[in-house]
């Protein structure tokens, strides 16, 4: 009888909690860590926020590869600052994920074990200095287009983290654009290097928004919960429209002769994308998947002594306060 009463009480709390949860969403307000939330909502957030955090951390590697080879001291300093920003973004997002009850150690273990996903874009190689520019302009540009609406995400810690991240990403995109602009105004060889980089990164950048809406298993529910505000295809079309105008300033071209503005729908259309390639990269069979994870494992192992020292210091300080 006690167990039955307990079950009834929990059920009543769930009904009341769900009603409050739905009311908050209806008001377009925010869910906070101590608020009641459906378990599916919590799991969706942990999946999305942790994947975002992993992407920021893994995303340091393609550009960090060029810090020692940057063409000038100025470029080196700017690139170092950008890579440091990405590390900070990952930490903000891991902190947001932890408010949902999943410890950072678990998230990190899943990543280095190959159990967690991150953005497929970071499994492509950076073959030239122009690739650093293309990443800034196209990849960070796609990130901004995708992430600015996340500043209004229904989960408070996630939305607030995104405000600062998006401000810093805007600088990253400007840096990439400026690199490509300088190259495009340089020698014919430099301009061709910039064009080659844009050709390589254009399609992967479009695929960053995720699969087409009809093949996206999570988008509809995320939008119903006000985590996402726009569908994958809507964001992709918006991004294409932005790039069409910006590439004119660069004096380069986008490798897509099917781009056009549809007057009837008011949306930009683009050529087909190789979604088989997208799935292969997600499955771990991209050009740099194994390398990216191996480097992350090495960094985690090399940093073990720092974590141990920090934990020992925190324990000592705690004992001093108690004494």
LINWO-V392073 format. One record per backbone hydrogen bond with DSSP energy under -0.5 kcal/mol. NH is the residue of the N-H (numbers start at 1). CO is the residue of the C=O. Records with the same first field share a line. If there is no record, write none. Layout:
NH=CO / CO
//
This chain:
5=1
6=2
7=3
8=4
9=5
10=6
11=7
12=8
13=9
14=10
15=11
16=12
17=13
18=14
19=15
20=16
21=17
22=18
23=19
24=20
25=21
26=22
27=23
28=25
29=24
31=154
35=32
42=38
43=39
44=40
45=41
46=42
47=43
48=44
49=45
50=46
51=47
52=48
53=49
54=50
55=51
56=52
57=53
58=54
59=55
60=57
61=58
63=59
64=60
65=61
66=63
67=64
69=66
70=66 / 67
76=72
77=73
78=74
79=75
80=76
81=77
82=78
83=79
84=80
85=81
86=82
87=83
88=84
89=85
90=86
91=87
92=88
93=89
94=90
95=91
96=92
97=93
98=94
99=95
100=97
101=98
102=97
103=101
106=103
107=103
108=104
109=105
110=106
111=107
112=108
113=109
114=111
115=110
116=110
122=119
123=120
124=121
127=125
131=128
132=128 / 129
133=129
134=130
135=131
136=132
137=133
138=134
139=134
140=135
142=138
143=139
144=140
145=141
146=142
147=143
148=144
150=147
151=147 / 148
152=149
153=150
154=226
156=31 / 154
159=155
160=156
161=157
162=158
163=159
164=160
165=161
166=162
167=163
168=164
169=165
170=166
171=167
172=168
173=169
174=170
175=171
176=172
177=173
178=174
179=175
180=176
181=177
182=178
183=179
184=180
185=181
186=183
191=187
192=188
193=189
194=190
195=191
196=192
197=193
198=194
199=195
200=196
201=197
202=198
203=199
204=200
205=201
206=202
207=203
208=204 / 205
209=206
210=207
215=212
216=213
217=215
222=218
223=219
224=220
225=221
226=223
227=222
228=222
235=231
236=232
237=233
238=234
239=235
240=236
241=237
242=238
243=239
244=240
245=241
246=242
247=243
248=244 / 245
249=245 / 246
250=246
251=247
252=247
256=254
259=256
260=269
262=260 / 267
263=261
266=262
267=262
269=260
275=273
278=274
279=275
280=276
281=277
282=278
283=279
284=281
285=280
288=123
292=288
293=289
294=290
295=291
296=292
297=293
298=294
299=295
300=296
301=297
302=298
303=299
304=301
307=303
308=304
309=305
310=306
311=307
312=308
313=309
314=310
315=311
316=312
317=313
318=314
319=315
320=316
321=317
322=318
323=319
//
